[in-house]
Amino acid sequence: MAQKYKMTGCAKFFIFFIIAAPLSYIGASYYNGVDPFAKIKNIEIFKSNKPSPSESTKTIDISGNKDNKALTKELELKNEEIEYLKKKIDKLEDLIQTQKEELSKLSK
């Protein structure tokens, strides 16, 4: 009669490692307040080839699907916003200068 197969210490270690490593990773992730399954899903090899809806809305199609009027309107709005922010910066710089002058008067 043939002898039974015996498991070596190395084989026992590898089987333990295959089971214990993922469990310890999941436990440590939950302990740190991170969802381990979400992190695993974000790994590139597990992602599907289809882009998510949020990615497709982030990009602007430059091929001409947007008409020129909408683009010029958007450009005008951005320019107005830039001008508003420049004026706000100037006001804040003036305020800083007056505060510095008052501080220098008070320190004398």
C-alpha positions in Angstrom: 0.0 0.0 0.0 1.2 3.5 -0.9 2.0 6.1 1.8 -0.2 9.1 2.2 1.1 12.4 1.0 2.5 14.6 3.7 2.3 18.3 3.6 5.7 20.0 4.1 6.2 23.1 6.3 6.7 25.2 3.2 3.4 24.1 1.7 1.6 24.8 5.0 3.2 28.3 5.1 2.1 29.1 1.5 -1.5 28.0 2.1 -1.6 30.0 5.3 -0.2 33.0 3.5 -2.8 32.7 0.7 -5.6 32.8 3.3 -4.1 35.2 5.9 -2.7 38.0 3.7 -6.0 39.1 2.1 -7.8 38.8 5.4 -5.2 40.9 7.2 -5.3 43.5 4.4 -9.1 43.7 4.6 -9.0 44.0 8.4 -6.3 46.7 8.4 -8.1 48.7 5.7 -11.4 48.7 7.7 -9.4 49.6 10.9 -7.9 52.6 9.1 -11.4 53.6 7.8 -10.8 52.8 4.1 -13.1 50.6 2.0 -10.7 47.8 0.7 -13.0 46.6 -2.0 -13.3 50.1 -3.5 -9.5 50.3 -3.6 -9.3 46.9 -5.3 -11.9 48.0 -7.9 -9.7 51.0 -8.7 -6.8 48.8 -9.8 -6.3 49.1 -13.5 -6.6 45.4 -14.4 -10.1 45.2 -12.8 -11.5 48.2 -14.6 -13.7 47.7 -17.6 -12.8 49.2 -20.9 -16.0 51.4 -21.0 -15.5 54.9 -19.7 -17.6 55.9 -16.7 -20.4 58.5 -17.3 -18.5 61.1 -15.2 -15.4 60.7 -17.4 -17.3 61.3 -20.6 -18.9 64.5 -19.3 -15.6 65.9 -18.1 -14.1 66.1 -21.6 -15.1 68.7 -24.1 -15.4 67.4 -27.7 -13.2 69.6 -29.8 -14.3 68.0 -33.1 -17.0 70.6 -33.5 -20.0 69.1 -31.9 -20.4 72.3 -29.8 -21.4 75.2 -31.9 -19.3 78.4 -31.9 -21.9 80.5 -30.2 -21.9 78.4 -27.1 -18.1 78.4 -27.0 -17.9 82.2 -27.4 -20.5 82.7 -24.7 -18.6 80.4 -22.4 -15.4 82.4 -23.2 -17.1 85.7 -22.5 -18.3 84.4 -19.1 -14.8 83.2 -18.2 -13.4 86.6 -19.2 -15.9 88.4 -17.0 -15.1 86.1 -14.1 -11.4 86.8 -14.6 -12.0 90.6 -14.6 -14.2 90.3 -11.4 -11.4 88.3 -9.7 -8.8 90.9 -10.7 -10.8 93.7 -9.2 -11.3 91.7 -6.1 -7.5 91.1 -5.8 -6.9 94.8 -6.2 -9.4 95.7 -3.5 -7.8 93.1 -1.2 -4.3 94.4 -1.9 -5.5 97.9 -1.1 -7.0 96.7 2.2 -3.7 94.9 3.1 -1.8 98.1 2.4 -4.1 100.2 4.6 -3.9 97.6 7.4 -0.1 97.7 7.2 -0.2 101.5 7.4 -2.5 101.3 10.5 -0.3 98.7 12.1 2.8 100.8 11.5 1.1 103.8 13.1 0.0 101.8 16.1 3.4 100.3 16.6 5.0 103.8 16.9 
